[in-house]
Amino acid sequence: MKNSIYLDWAASAPINADLPSFIADALLTFQGNPSSIHIEGKTAGIQIDNSRKMCATLLGTKPEQLVFTSGGTESNNIVISSLFRKKSKGHIIISAIEHPSIYEYSTTLKDTGFDISYIKPDLNGFINSNDLIPLLKPNTVFVSIMTVNNETGAIQPLKSLISIIRNFQQTNGRSIHIHTDAVQALGKIPFKPGLLDIDSASFSAHKIGGSKGTGLLYLKKPISVLSPGGGQEFSIRPGTENIAGIMAFTRAMKESLNKLNNNIKHAAYLKSLLITKLLKIDGVEVLFRSKTDDTLQYSSFIVSATVSPVPGEVLVRVLSDECIFISTGSACSSKNRKKQGRVLIASGISEKDAAGSIRISTGCSTTEENIIDFCNILDEKLSELKKYLR
């Protein structure tokens, strides 16, 4: 078995080394249902409460504003499905580069009477204020703009966009719910929802070294959900809580935020090296990159490129045989070819280049040697693949 090079951290980060044993201990120690009133149940419930308080401290929120979920997708779904509880349908603005867990709701929302506008980014991948202003309507009730795009790495100017929405809301006299998918922001950029004038934000554990199947939803105020269920998690997310997953998520969050500055510097160095190497490879074009060293424009952890006319999917499979793991974009769209490339095409990339797109994403344990070896093998395999296209 060759030494593997894992460069798909945006899809899922390897679990932190200390967490498997930590999770195992938690599973064995806290066996009670946290909703039960006996000692075992209360002990389990206390662990959830403690985790919620710690997460609130780290994110600059109140504990009661945080709801534990199964991941970013469910967190997004809870918020957007709550719109179905509205008696009068209104107007919704969704960015054209949203994660499928939000974007794919469009058809159902339209079918139930909502008016939807899609806001496209500019050619650099950013949502512009000038494009947002004309879309706001007197009956606008919901706006969703993700913080960091999972395919392009573009960090959206949320502060200015939120300001525009709130100014319009004040003039119009009708409240607008602002949601952001912050899955690629947590532990990757400075981000505290409590300091932004947003109504909700979604997070996921397995993007920062926690275990899969655990997430978090920030709610400025409680919402009326579609399925309240048994009353757990303030009746926002029903179902018995994943105690071990929640505890591990909290631990991973604390570690990633404590090391945030160092991790960003490490990722920025690797990204600079990666882009320099990629630009020297015939047939590779790097997409969505800053002309400066400004880490607040694009995520330091994500590089988007195209190897067109070689299909990105083919290259991913070829590299996988070499134990090198990258992706073509969002893992949630990887099995549906029609949905692949949606974000890039909406951002002005041609269909041909989108079909040849690849995403390289790094993490805290990625090394300089990993990047150099990846680029050398990429160069070799691309040369071989292009022979078949002549």
N, C-alpha and C positions, 0 to 999 in steps of 0.2 A: 504494500500500500504506500503510495507516494505521500510525501508531506503535503497536506492540503493548504490552500490559501483561501481564506474565507473573506470575501469582499461584498457581502450582501447584508450588511448590518442594518440597513434601512428597512429590510423585510423582517428581520428578527436578529437580535443580538445574542451571541452565546451567553448562556446563563452565568452569572458571577460564580467564581470557583467555590465560594463558601456557602452558597445558597442550597445546593442539594441536601447537605447534611442538616442545615438549618431548617429546611422544609420538613425533612424526615422527623426531626425532633418535635417540630410543631404539630405534625400530624399525630404523633404518638402521645403528646402531652395534652393537647386541647381537643378532647374527643367529644365533648358535649355540644349540643346544638345551641348556638348563641341566643336563640329565642326562648330556650327553656328556662324555668325559674329556679331550678335546683342549682347546687353549687357548681357542678361541672359546666352547666349552661352559662351561669353568671361569670365564671372564670374565662370562658371562651369569649363572652361578650365584652369583657374588660379589655382583652387583647385587641379587639376590633376598635374599641373606643380609643385606646392608646395609640394605635396606628393612625387613626383619623386625626387625632390631635397633632401627631408628629408631621403628618402630611400637610396639615393646615399651616403649621409653623414654617415648613419649607416652602410652601406656595404663597404665603402671605394672605391666607383666607381664614374664615371662621370654620371650625370643625363641622358645624351643621350645614355648611355649604358644599360639603364633599360627600359623594355617593360612590361606594365601591361597586364596580360592575365586572363583567367578564372580559372587557377589553375596549379599545377605541371604537370599534364598529358598533357594539351595543350602546356605548355612551352616545354616539352620534344618532343612532336609531331612536333612543329614548327621547331625545330632544325633538327631532324632526317629526316623529310619529305623534308627539303631543299636539301638533297642529290639527290633527283630525278631531280633536276635542272642541275646537272652536266652532261656535254656532254660526258665525258668519265667515265665509271664506274671503280671503283677501289676496294681496299681492306679495310674492316672495322673490327675493333676489338670491341666486346661488352662483358662485363663481364657477366658470366652466372647467376649472382645474381641481374641483373637489375630489376627495376620495370617493370610491364607488358607494360606500355606505351612506353617503349623502346624495350624491349625484343620481344614483339609480332610483331614488325615491321620486324623482321628478314626474315620471309617467303616472304613478299612482296619485300624486298630489294634483296633477292636471285633471285626471279622471274624476276626482272628487270636487272639482270646482275652483281650485286655486289658479290664479294667474301667475305665471312664472317667467322671470327674466333671467337670462344668463349673462354674466359679465365676463368678458374675455380679458386675458392679460395682454400687455404689450409684447413686443418681440423679444424683450428681455425676461419675460415671465412674470412681470409685476402687474397687479391690479392698480389702475390709476384713478385718482380722485375725479378727474375730468370725465371719466367714463362712468363713474358711479352716480354722480349728481343727476344726470338726465334720467336715470332709471328709477329714482325714488318717486313714489306716488303717494297721494293722500291716503290710500288704503294699504300701503306697505306694512306688513306685520312681522316679517322675518327676513334676516340677512345672514348668510353663511359664507365666510371667507376663511380658508385655512391659514394657519400662521406660517408654516414652512411647508412648501410643496414637496411631496415625497418622491417626485420624479425629477424635477428641475432643480430642487434645492433652493428656489427663490424664497426669500424671507419677505413676506408681505408687509407693507407700511401700515400696520393695523392702527397705530395711534392716530394717524391723520384720517384714515377711512372711518374710524369710529367717531371722531370729532364731527365729520360731515354728517353722518347719520344722526347723531344726537342733536346737532343744530337744526336739522330738518325736522326731527321729532318735536323739538320744542316749538318750532314755528307752526307745525301742522297740528299739534295737540293730540297725536295718537302714538301710543308706545310701540316701539319696534324691538323685537328680540334679536340680539346680535349673538351669533354662535361662531366659535372657531374650533376647528380640529387642530389641536396642539400636540398631536402625537409625535411629530418629528421635531418639536420644539423642546420638549422636556429633556433636560440634561444635555442639550445641544446648543442652546442660546439662553441668555438671561430672559426668563419668562415667569412672571407672577400674575396670575389672573386677577388677584385681589387688587392689583394696582392699575388694572385696565378697566374701563367702563364697559365691560362685556357682560352678557347675561349667562353664558355657559361656555364651557371648554371641555374637550375630551383628551384623555391621556391613556397610555397603554404601558403595561409593565415590561413586556418582552422586548421593547425597543431600547431599554436601558439596562438590560441584564437581569431583569426579574423573570418570573416564570410565566409561561403562556397561559392564557385564560383568566387574566386579572387586569382590570382597568379602573379608571377613575373618571367621574363626571363632576365638574364644578358647576354649581348653580347659584347664581347671585341670590335668587329667590326661588322658593318651591314652585314647581309647575304641575299642571294637571296632566298626568300621564295616561296613556291608552290602556295600560294593563297594570293596575296597582297591586294585584295579587295578595300575598299574605301579610303585607305591612312592614316587611324588612326594609332597611335602608330608607327610613322616613317615608315609606310607601311609594318610593320612586322606582326602586329596582327590587321586585319581589324575588324570593328564593333564598334558601339557606346560604349564608355567606361562605366564601372560600377562605377560611381563617389563615391557613398556612400561606396561601397565595398572597393574601393581603399583607401579612407580616413580612413576607419576602419582598413584595413590591415596595413597602415602606423603607426597608433596609437598602434596597437597590437605589431608590430615589435619593435617600440621604447621601449615599456614597457618590452618586453621579453629580449631585449638586455641590457637594463639598469639593469635588475635583473638577468642577466645571471649567474654570479658567485654564487649568493645565491640560485638560482634555481638548479644549478648543485650540490651544496652541499646537498641541501634538497633531490634531487633525488638519490644521491649516498648513503645517509643514508638509505633511504627507500629500495633501491636495496639490500644493505647489509642485512638488516633485512629480506626482502623477501626471499633471497637466503638461509639464515640461517633457516628460517621456512620451506621452501620447501624441503630442504635436510632431514628434520626430518619426512617428510610424506612418508609412504611406497607407492612405485609405481610411485614416481616422480623423474625424472632425469633432472637436470638443464644443459642446453646446452650453449656453447659459453660464458664462463665466465673467466675473468682474475684471475690469481692466486695472483695478487697484488691489491692494491687500485688505480691502474692507471686508471683514468677516460678518458685517451686519447686512450685507446685500444678499449673499448666498450662503447656505449652510456649508461649513467647512468639512462636513462629513459625507457629502454627496457630489458626485461628478456624473454628468450626463454627456454621452457622446453618441456619434453615429458611425457605423462602419459600412453604410450603404455603398454599393448595392448588395453586399453580403447581408442576408437577413439576420437581425439581432438574435432571434430565437435559435438559429442554426449555430451561431457562434457560442451562445451560452451552453448549448449541448456539447459542442466540441471541447470547450474549456472544462466542462464538468468531467469529461473523460480524462482530463489531465489533473483532476482534483483541484480545479480552480473554480470558485463559485461566485458568480455575479448574477445580475438579472437583466430583464428587458424593461423593467418598470415596476409598477405596483404588483405585489404578489397576489392581491385580490382579483386582478384581471388577467393573470397569467394563463388561465385555462380558457379564456374567451378571446379569440383572435379579433372579433369585431370591436371589442372594447379596448384592445391594446392600441396604444398610440393616441388615444383621445386627448389626453392632457397636452402632449407635444404638438399635435395638430392645432389645438385651440390656441397654443402659444406661438403659432405662425410657422412651425416646422412642416416641411412638405411631407406628403404621405410616404414618399420613397425614403426620405431620411428617417421618418418615424418608424418605418418598418425595419430599418437597420439600427435602431437605437439600442444602447446598452446603458445600464446604470451600475456604477462602481461606488460602493459605500463602505466607509471604514469605521473603525472603533478604537477603543482604548488599547487593545492588545495588537492592533495592526502594526507591522514593523516596516521600516525602510526597505529591508530585504524583500518583504512580501510584494511591495510595489514594483521594485526593480525586476524581480522574477516574473511577476504577472505581465509586465510590459514586454519583456523579452519573449515570453511564450505567446503572447497576443500577436506580436509582430510575425512570429514564425507561422502560427496557425492561419492568420489572415492571408499571408502569402500563398499558403496551400489552398485555401478556400477560393481565392480569386482566380486560380487557374481553371476552376470548373465553370467560371462565369464568362470566360473568353469565347 
